[in-house]
Amino acid sequence: MDTKELIFLACYSLFLA
């Protein structure tokens, strides 16, 4: 997995949470 994808998923999860 790419680093950018991990950061994107982390921000997305925080936004949804």
C-alpha positions in Angstrom: 0.0 0.0 0.0 1.2 3.5 -0.8 2.0 6.0 1.9 -0.4 8.5 0.4 -3.2 6.0 0.5 -2.6 5.3 4.2 -2.7 9.0 5.0 -5.8 9.5 2.9 -7.6 6.6 4.6 -6.5 7.9 8.1 -7.8 11.4 7.4 -11.0 10.0 5.8 -11.6 7.7 8.9 -11.1 10.7 11.3 -13.5 12.8 9.2 -16.2 10.1 9.3 -15.6 9.3 13.0 
